[in-house]
Structures are given as C-alpha cells and as structure tokens.
Amino acid sequence: MLKKDIEKFCASLGLDTIGFIRCRRFEELRAFYQYRKENNLQNEFEEDDIEKRINPNVYMDDGKTIISIAFPYYHDDHAENNGFSVYTKRFDYHRVVRKYLDQICAFIETLGGKAEAFVDSNSLPERYIAYLCGVGFIGKNNMIITRKYGSYVFLGEIITDLEFECEDNGSFENISDYTECGECKICLEECPTKAINNHRRNPNICLSYITQKKDISDKEIKLLKGNIFGCDFCQLKCPYNEVAECNVLDDFKTIDYMNENAEVYADMDNKYFKEKISCTSCGWRGKNVIRRNAIINIKHNGREIEKYRGNSEYINKYIERLNDK
C-alpha cells in the first residue's frame, strides 16, 4: 500500500513516470566500468571509484529500495535553434528536480521511512537504474527513452529504507538488443561525430560533451560547428520524441532570453552571466566556456570575432587559434 501512496503523491505533483527496484549492488556493471578505466575511456566527469558507481549503500547504509522518477522538460516554445540544446533553455534542472524530490522525501517520512534524494549528486548509473525500474528503455542513442515523454526527461532518484516487492524490468545483457528501437537508425545517422554508431558508443566524442570541455583541440573546434552548449541531433528526429507529450511541468518552461543569437553570449559580461545564465541548466559550466563556443559559432558562420578580445587570456587564446585557421 505504501508504494501506491508514493505513486499517488508523485502524480499529485505532475509526475507519472516512476519505478521501484531493490537497492542492491549492480555487480553486473563492474567489468564494464573496469574496461573503461583500463582503456582510458573515462572522462573527467566520471567517478574513478567503481564501488561508488555500483553500490547504492555507499550513499545510504540501510537503503532497501531505489525510486527512479522521470521529469519531463519538453515545451513546444523552444523552436529557436541558436546552438543551445533544448534542456539548457530552462532553469537549472538540479534545483528544480531537487525541489520535487525533497517534497517526495518529506512525504516518505510521513509514512515512517527515511529517504535520501539524488540528482547528479551521486555516481550511480541513473539511466541503468531507470531502465531496471521500468521508467524507460535505453535507446541506440544511449539515452533513456520513456513511452510518454520520449528522451526529453531529467532523472532523479530516491533511496529509502522502506522495502517493497519489486523486480528488475530488464537486464544488462539485453540492453544492446535495442528491441524498442527495432531497425530504426535515425539517431546513428544524425550523430555529427559518430559517437554512436553500429559498432560502439563513445561518449568522449559526443558533441554535447565537447561543448562542455574546458579545453578542446582544433579537430573538436571544427566538430562544434554551431553548437554552443549541448547537442540534440540524436533526439530531434527520434520517432518516440515526435509523439512525446509536452508542456507538462511549468517549472521547465523555456526561458525567453535563452533564444538570443550567438553574439549576445559571446559578448556577455559577469553581470549578464550571473543574472541570466548561471540559473540555467548550462550555467554550472561557467561563463568562459559558453563564450568560447559562441565565438566559435560566430567564426563558423563567417563573421568577425576580433571584437570579442578582452582581458580573458582563455578567450584570447581561442580567438588567436580561430584567426590562424
């Protein structure tokens, strides 16, 4: 009954894509993570300690159940393609999702349980957990895809000491069958860097990842093309996204000033960044990486970039590299 109570409370918040699995070690992922370490495939955003990636009890000793919740963010008012991924054009999902999770944790406490909430604040495999919970499936683009909202969702997790009867809805071995995708290869064909292809998935050359790196090579500069932050190529033409429901959570309405042209972001000062960008889902990366990518966007489109020089050695270095090409 408590499980139904939690589902009903989540529904009252507008959250209807939720799943439960037993809190256990995901030992089946150890060899996968070990392979990534040994072959230098990890990037700077990944946790080096495998135990923290496979053992939920590192975060809650007496955890019995993991709850995975999908937070739909797609709004049909984002149409301006200005180099920013759809997910970045709204308030910081870390704060928004945390607000919802805190309410759910408080409700669980009224049921007599303890609960800890996580949104990018742990190293657990959240997409894998969501898949096991039945929240969605993992598509050929390596993203969690929900039946109702497509891949336009953020994920949040709660670990609780309440124990429910629940079984895994899939297995690690079956993910690569991509049963739900069938013969569709649209995302593979759309990926500009071939980070996803018929043979492997390499997030280290994903265009979204490249836009977030502090230092990028000349080859990566060419790959950026018009992207300023994030990448949606593998999502935009996905059949599941074409029928996805939108405008669900008002907290994720598109922010108007995130539809400006590249010149605005290339020229932004600390005040503009602090007041407008720092509160968005790309603000965590800081001003200069976004400015750099906007300047690359401008150069890519054949416009002058020399005027963006200033007292930032970081920006000036990239302007010099771009002008040398």
PyMOL commands that set and color helices and strands:
alter all, ss='L'
color gray80, all
select helices_A, chain A and resi 2-12+27-38+50-54+56-58+86-88+93-110+126-133+172-177+186-190+203-205+207-212+218-224+233-236+239-242+250-252+256-259+262-266+270-277+283-285+287-300+306-308+313-323
alter helices_A, ss='H'
color red, helices_A
select strands_A, chain A and resi 18-22+65-72+115-118+137-138+144-145+153-160
alter strands_A, ss='S'
color yellow, strands_A
deselect
rebuild
show_as cartoon
